[in-house]
């Protein structure tokens, strides 16, 4: 399946198979045998390939869900669509989510999705020009650093990395760019460093012009890069639907993690990259539907530290776990 601006289910054959697989005794399936439509907001990077994988393998349908995956450049951009009902679920950046909650939006985390590796290689990193003279996090003082969304996970983790390296995080200048545009802006000297996920990071590091500064996500061990979240209204009005989505995500991510060949094929098709790049990306992340509550709390604490929010935005009911 080629990735387009919008990826949608379904074929008639899959529909028939999924309905035959769902009996009245299956608590995960829609009670009336009909599929409930869900639009899931995603970002077109390798990590999100598990969603089209789940669609293509009929896993969402097994839980009575007709899923359409709709692409956007970042979680902050998808929040208005979630509020208006144009999207039902967003799989997005935890920091953007916490910022939205601080601004008064009623959002609930309903599943985990992807977590960074605690050490070694990671699914994203900060890349600089090889001749930039930037050797440590503290060297980013006064630099122009590109992230895909301001006041999000990128600038938050970079600021903490600079702080722990003895630098002044307030002296780092962040600019917002889409991931596909970052390398060209780095090449032109319009920015000094870029925060890149796979496969963009891998592509940038193929030549001698750029080097990896480090992986700021690892400032929080096992940091959740993205999670699934919905509005509080959806949780209150249809908790059963949300529970079916949670069960579906558990099955999707479990199957995706276990199916090495199928997962790589999904990344290749989703991102239109070579199998070699897909394999690299698959080794740099973990997928888990369990909600990483402790790590999210650590992120919230960092947001308070750097005045992204005035007070801890996490309150009772923020994590929908049943």
GIZIRA-V507945 format. One record per residue. N is the residue number from 1. RES is the residue in three letters. PHI is phi in whole degrees, -180 to 180 (none if undefined). OMEGA is omega as a letter, one per 40 degrees, with the letter a starting at -180 (999 if undefined). Layout:
n->N res->RES phi->PHI omega->OMEGA
n->N res->RES phi->PHI omega->OMEGA
//
This chain:
n->1 res->UNK phi->none omega->i
n->2 res->UNK phi->-76 omega->i
n->3 res->UNK phi->-80 omega->i
n->4 res->UNK phi->-123 omega->i
n->5 res->UNK phi->-57 omega->i
n->6 res->UNK phi->-129 omega->i
n->7 res->UNK phi->-107 omega->a
n->8 res->UNK phi->-135 omega->i
n->9 res->UNK phi->-70 omega->e
n->10 res->UNK phi->-151 omega->i
n->11 res->UNK phi->-103 omega->a
n->12 res->UNK phi->-62 omega->a
n->13 res->UNK phi->-64 omega->i
n->14 res->UNK phi->-63 omega->a
n->15 res->UNK phi->-62 omega->i
n->16 res->UNK phi->-63 omega->a
n->17 res->UNK phi->-63 omega->a
n->18 res->UNK phi->-69 omega->a
n->19 res->UNK phi->-67 omega->i
n->20 res->UNK phi->-70 omega->a
n->21 res->UNK phi->-80 omega->a
n->22 res->UNK phi->-99 omega->i
n->23 res->UNK phi->-99 omega->i
n->24 res->UNK phi->-65 omega->a
n->25 res->UNK phi->-88 omega->a
n->26 res->UNK phi->-88 omega->a
n->27 res->UNK phi->-68 omega->a
n->28 res->UNK phi->-81 omega->a
n->29 res->UNK phi->-85 omega->i
n->30 res->UNK phi->-60 omega->a
n->31 res->UNK phi->-62 omega->a
n->32 res->UNK phi->-96 omega->a
n->33 res->UNK phi->82 omega->i
n->34 res->UNK phi->-85 omega->i
n->35 res->UNK phi->-90 omega->i
n->36 res->UNK phi->-85 omega->a
n->37 res->UNK phi->-78 omega->i
n->38 res->UNK phi->-135 omega->i
n->39 res->UNK phi->-102 omega->a
n->40 res->UNK phi->-111 omega->i
n->41 res->UNK phi->-82 omega->a
n->42 res->UNK phi->-136 omega->i
n->43 res->UNK phi->-112 omega->a
n->44 res->UNK phi->-78 omega->i
n->45 res->UNK phi->-129 omega->a
n->46 res->UNK phi->-57 omega->a
n->47 res->UNK phi->-60 omega->a
n->48 res->UNK phi->-88 omega->a
n->49 res->UNK phi->-63 omega->i
n->50 res->UNK phi->-64 omega->a
n->51 res->UNK phi->-71 omega->i
n->52 res->UNK phi->-61 omega->i
n->53 res->UNK phi->-61 omega->i
n->54 res->UNK phi->-64 omega->i
n->55 res->UNK phi->-67 omega->a
n->56 res->UNK phi->-63 omega->a
n->57 res->UNK phi->-91 omega->i
n->58 res->UNK phi->70 omega->a
n->59 res->UNK phi->-71 omega->i
n->60 res->UNK phi->-62 omega->i
n->61 res->UNK phi->-62 omega->i
n->62 res->UNK phi->-62 omega->i
n->63 res->UNK phi->-105 omega->i
n->64 res->UNK phi->76 omega->a
n->65 res->UNK phi->-120 omega->i
n->66 res->UNK phi->-103 omega->a
n->67 res->UNK phi->-98 omega->i
n->68 res->UNK phi->-115 omega->i
n->69 res->UNK phi->-96 omega->a
n->70 res->UNK phi->-116 omega->a
n->71 res->UNK phi->-88 omega->i
n->72 res->UNK phi->-151 omega->a
n->73 res->UNK phi->-81 omega->a
n->74 res->UNK phi->-171 omega->a
n->75 res->UNK phi->-62 omega->a
n->76 res->UNK phi->-63 omega->i
n->77 res->UNK phi->-69 omega->a
n->78 res->UNK phi->-84 omega->a
n->79 res->UNK phi->-59 omega->i
n->80 res->UNK phi->-60 omega->i
n->81 res->UNK phi->-65 omega->i
n->82 res->UNK phi->-68 omega->a
n->83 res->UNK phi->-66 omega->a
n->84 res->UNK phi->-85 omega->a
n->85 res->UNK phi->90 omega->i
n->86 res->UNK phi->-71 omega->i
n->87 res->UNK phi->-125 omega->i
n->88 res->UNK phi->-101 omega->a
n->89 res->UNK phi->-136 omega->i
n->90 res->UNK phi->-122 omega->i
n->91 res->UNK phi->-103 omega->a
n->92 res->UNK phi->-149 omega->a
n->93 res->UNK phi->-62 omega->a
n->94 res->UNK phi->-66 omega->a
n->95 res->UNK phi->-65 omega->i
n->96 res->UNK phi->-62 omega->i
n->97 res->UNK phi->-63 omega->a
n->98 res->UNK phi->-64 omega->i
n->99 res->UNK phi->-65 omega->i
n->100 res->UNK phi->-64 omega->i
n->101 res->UNK phi->-64 omega->i
n->102 res->UNK phi->-62 omega->a
n->103 res->UNK phi->-85 omega->i
n->104 res->UNK phi->105 omega->i
n->105 res->UNK phi->-81 omega->a
n->106 res->UNK phi->-90 omega->a
n->107 res->UNK phi->-122 omega->a
n->108 res->UNK phi->-132 omega->i
n->109 res->UNK phi->-80 omega->a
n->110 res->UNK phi->-115 omega->i
n->111 res->UNK phi->-163 omega->i
n->112 res->UNK phi->-77 omega->i
n->113 res->UNK phi->-150 omega->a
n->114 res->UNK phi->-132 omega->i
n->115 res->UNK phi->-126 omega->i
n->116 res->UNK phi->-72 omega->i
n->117 res->UNK phi->-73 omega->a
n->118 res->UNK phi->-70 omega->a
n->119 res->UNK phi->-158 omega->a
n->120 res->UNK phi->76 omega->i
n->121 res->UNK phi->-67 omega->i
n->122 res->UNK phi->-148 omega->a
n->123 res->UNK phi->-75 omega->i
n->124 res->UNK phi->-145 omega->a
n->125 res->UNK phi->-168 omega->i
n->126 res->UNK phi->-99 omega->a
n->127 res->UNK phi->-114 omega->i
n->128 res->UNK phi->-129 omega->i
n->129 res->UNK phi->-69 omega->a
n->130 res->UNK phi->-62 omega->a
n->131 res->UNK phi->-100 omega->a
n->132 res->UNK phi->-76 omega->a
n->133 res->UNK phi->81 omega->i
n->134 res->UNK phi->-87 omega->a
n->135 res->UNK phi->-115 omega->a
n->136 res->UNK phi->-133 omega->i
n->137 res->UNK phi->-60 omega->a
n->138 res->UNK phi->-63 omega->i
n->139 res->UNK phi->-69 omega->i
n->140 res->UNK phi->-78 omega->i
n->141 res->UNK phi->-57 omega->a
n->142 res->UNK phi->81 omega->a
n->143 res->UNK phi->-86 omega->i
n->144 res->UNK phi->-94 omega->a
n->145 res->UNK phi->-121 omega->a
n->146 res->UNK phi->-93 omega->i
n->147 res->UNK phi->-130 omega->a
n->148 res->UNK phi->-80 omega->i
n->149 res->UNK phi->-152 omega->i
n->150 res->UNK phi->-72 omega->a
n->151 res->UNK phi->57 omega->i
n->152 res->UNK phi->-126 omega->a
n->153 res->UNK phi->-66 omega->a
n->154 res->UNK phi->-62 omega->a
n->155 res->UNK phi->-68 omega->i
n->156 res->UNK phi->-63 omega->a
n->157 res->UNK phi->-72 omega->i
n->158 res->UNK phi->-68 omega->i
n->159 res->UNK phi->-60 omega->i
n->160 res->UNK phi->-67 omega->i
n->161 res->UNK phi->-64 omega->i
n->162 res->UNK phi->-64 omega->a
n->163 res->UNK phi->-62 omega->a
n->164 res->UNK phi->-70 omega->i
n->165 res->UNK phi->-90 omega->i
n->166 res->UNK phi->91 omega->i
n->167 res->UNK phi->-92 omega->i
n->168 res->UNK phi->-103 omega->a
n->169 res->UNK phi->-63 omega->a
n->170 res->UNK phi->-72 omega->a
n->171 res->UNK phi->-95 omega->i
n->172 res->UNK phi->-90 omega->a
n->173 res->UNK phi->-102 omega->a
n->174 res->UNK phi->-99 omega->i
n->175 res->UNK phi->-127 omega->a
n->176 res->UNK phi->-101 omega->i
n->177 res->UNK phi->-140 omega->i
n->178 res->UNK phi->-73 omega->a
n->179 res->UNK phi->-53 omega->a
n->180 res->UNK phi->-63 omega->a
n->181 res->UNK phi->-93 omega->a
n->182 res->UNK phi->-68 omega->a
n->183 res->UNK phi->-63 omega->a
n->184 res->UNK phi->-64 omega->i
n->185 res->UNK phi->-71 omega->i
n->186 res->UNK phi->-67 omega->i
n->187 res->UNK phi->-61 omega->a
n->188 res->UNK phi->-79 omega->i
n->189 res->UNK phi->82 omega->i
n->190 res->UNK phi->-75 omega->i
n->191 res->UNK phi->-135 omega->a
n->192 res->UNK phi->-99 omega->a
n->193 res->UNK phi->-155 omega->i
n->194 res->UNK phi->-135 omega->i
n->195 res->UNK phi->-98 omega->a
n->196 res->UNK phi->-117 omega->i
n->197 res->UNK phi->-92 omega->i
n->198 res->UNK phi->-76 omega->e
n->199 res->UNK phi->-90 omega->a
n->200 res->UNK phi->-63 omega->a
n->201 res->UNK phi->-64 omega->i
n->202 res->UNK phi->-59 omega->a
n->203 res->UNK phi->-62 omega->a
n->204 res->UNK phi->-66 omega->a
n->205 res->UNK phi->-91 omega->a
n->206 res->UNK phi->-71 omega->a
n->207 res->UNK phi->-100 omega->a
n->208 res->UNK phi->-98 omega->a
n->209 res->UNK phi->-79 omega->a
n->210 res->UNK phi->-128 omega->i
n->211 res->UNK phi->-142 omega->i
n->212 res->UNK phi->-87 omega->i
n->213 res->UNK phi->-80 omega->i
n->214 res->UNK phi->164 omega->a
n->215 res->UNK phi->-113 omega->a
n->216 res->UNK phi->-67 omega->i
n->217 res->UNK phi->-57 omega->a
n->218 res->UNK phi->-75 omega->i
n->219 res->UNK phi->-66 omega->i
n->220 res->UNK phi->-119 omega->a
n->221 res->UNK phi->-61 omega->i
n->222 res->UNK phi->66 omega->a
n->223 res->UNK phi->-58 omega->i
n->224 res->UNK phi->-72 omega->i
n->225 res->UNK phi->-75 omega->i
n->226 res->UNK phi->-145 omega->i
n->227 res->UNK phi->-139 omega->i
n->228 res->UNK phi->-91 omega->i
n->229 res->UNK phi->-142 omega->a
n->230 res->UNK phi->-137 omega->i
n->231 res->UNK phi->-78 omega->i
n->232 res->UNK phi->-62 omega->i
n->233 res->UNK phi->-62 omega->i
n->234 res->UNK phi->-65 omega->i
n->235 res->UNK phi->-61 omega->a
n->236 res->UNK phi->-71 omega->a
n->237 res->UNK phi->-83 omega->a
n->238 res->UNK phi->-145 omega->i
n->239 res->UNK phi->-63 omega->i
n->240 res->UNK phi->-66 omega->i
n->241 res->UNK phi->-63 omega->i
n->242 res->UNK phi->-64 omega->i
n->243 res->UNK phi->-65 omega->i
n->244 res->UNK phi->-67 omega->i
n->245 res->UNK phi->-63 omega->i
n->246 res->UNK phi->-60 omega->a
n->247 res->UNK phi->-65 omega->i
n->248 res->UNK phi->-63 omega->a
n->249 res->UNK phi->-64 omega->i
n->250 res->UNK phi->-60 omega->i
n->251 res->UNK phi->-67 omega->a
n->252 res->UNK phi->-62 omega->a
n->253 res->UNK phi->-70 omega->i
n->254 res->UNK phi->-66 omega->i
n->255 res->UNK phi->-66 omega->a
n->256 res->UNK phi->-62 omega->a
n->257 res->UNK phi->-69 omega->a
n->258 res->UNK phi->-84 omega->a
n->259 res->UNK phi->-99 omega->a
n->260 res->UNK phi->-60 omega->a
n->261 res->UNK phi->-66 omega->a
n->262 res->UNK phi->-65 omega->i
n->263 res->UNK phi->-65 omega->i
n->264 res->UNK phi->-66 omega->i
n->265 res->UNK phi->-62 omega->i
n->266 res->UNK phi->-65 omega->i
n->267 res->UNK phi->-66 omega->i
n->268 res->UNK phi->-58 omega->a
n->269 res->UNK phi->-73 omega->a
n->270 res->UNK phi->-65 omega->a
n->271 res->UNK phi->-102 omega->a
n->272 res->UNK phi->55 omega->i
n->273 res->UNK phi->-121 omega->i
n->274 res->UNK phi->-74 omega->i
n->275 res->UNK phi->-58 omega->i
n->276 res->UNK phi->-64 omega->i
n->277 res->UNK phi->-67 omega->i
n->278 res->UNK phi->-61 omega->a
n->279 res->UNK phi->-67 omega->i
n->280 res->UNK phi->-61 omega->a
n->281 res->UNK phi->-62 omega->a
n->282 res->UNK phi->-68 omega->a
n->283 res->UNK phi->-89 omega->a
n->284 res->UNK phi->-111 omega->a
n->285 res->UNK phi->-155 omega->i
n->286 res->UNK phi->-124 omega->i
n->287 res->UNK phi->-112 omega->a
n->288 res->UNK phi->-156 omega->a
n->289 res->UNK phi->-79 omega->i
n->290 res->UNK phi->-64 omega->a
n->291 res->UNK phi->-75 omega->a
n->292 res->UNK phi->-83 omega->a
n->293 res->UNK phi->-62 omega->a
n->294 res->UNK phi->-66 omega->a
n->295 res->UNK phi->-67 omega->i
n->296 res->UNK phi->-64 omega->i
n->297 res->UNK phi->-64 omega->i
n->298 res->UNK phi->-62 omega->i
n->299 res->UNK phi->-64 omega->i
n->300 res->UNK phi->-61 omega->i
n->301 res->UNK phi->-63 omega->i
n->302 res->UNK phi->-66 omega->i
n->303 res->UNK phi->-66 omega->i
n->304 res->UNK phi->-67 omega->a
n->305 res->UNK phi->-57 omega->a
n->306 res->UNK phi->-100 omega->i
n->307 res->UNK phi->61 omega->i
n->308 res->UNK phi->-68 omega->i
n->309 res->UNK phi->-135 omega->a
n->310 res->UNK phi->-79 omega->i
n->311 res->UNK phi->-148 omega->a
n->312 res->UNK phi->-55 omega->a
n->313 res->UNK phi->-80 omega->a
n->314 res->UNK phi->-84 omega->i
n->315 res->UNK phi->-131 omega->a
n->316 res->UNK phi->-59 omega->i
n->317 res->UNK phi->94 omega->a
n->318 res->UNK phi->-63 omega->i
n->319 res->UNK phi->-96 omega->i
n->320 res->UNK phi->-91 omega->a
n->321 res->UNK phi->-128 omega->i
n->322 res->UNK phi->-137 omega->999
//
